[in-house]
Amino acid sequence: MKSMKFIITVFIPVFIVKSAFGIVGTPISQKMEINNFIVKETQLNSNKLSIIATDQNEIPLKNINGIFQFSINGFKNEFRFNNGITVFPQQIDESTFIYLRHENESGTNGKLYYILSSNGNLNTFEISWIILAIIPLSILLLIFLFRKFIIIGGVILILVFFFNSKHGLNLSTFIDTIFDGLRNLV
């Protein structure tokens, strides 16, 4: 009987106070992580891009606030997220490749984007690592199948790598993108 009185006098008032002030299940106890993100042009249309923290279905997460580290084309940057969004500090004046990488406790997320600059607008296209690997491999396969096209295939392969490197996609970024994609398969 004494234990019942103890429960009634101690636990019930604590439960009432917690539920009255909304203390139960506060988001402070939740860990803030960015497990997925997308890149889009800012709404101000100022030739700047914004990183938006999303879930796996690319639905924006509004509860992400704080400073997070990203690597952009191999350079480390810290971004302050407010309501799940941050803005690149640099303006983008011409078309380029951008490789974003974010590492947290649950793993590394890397994405390659081609930013097309036309008429003052920026259009972002996410490039899958599969497509990135298939294009040169298919050219090499055609070269080996049809030996008459060795010179033409070699020229096409050189032009593809020249176009990519001119727009910011160097060989190390190319390889990092493919390895990140393979790591996410396992």
Buried (B, 14 or more C-beta within 10 A) or exposed (E): EEEEEEEEEEEEEEEEEEEEEEEEEEEEEEEBBBBBBBBBBBEEEEBBBBBBBBEEEEEBBEEBEEEBEBBBBEEEBEBEBEEBBBBBEEEBEEBBBBBBBBBBEEEEBBBBBBBBBEEEEBEBEEBEBEEBBEBBEEBEEBBEEEEEBEEEBEEBBEEEBEEBBEBBBBEEBBEBBBEBBEEEEE
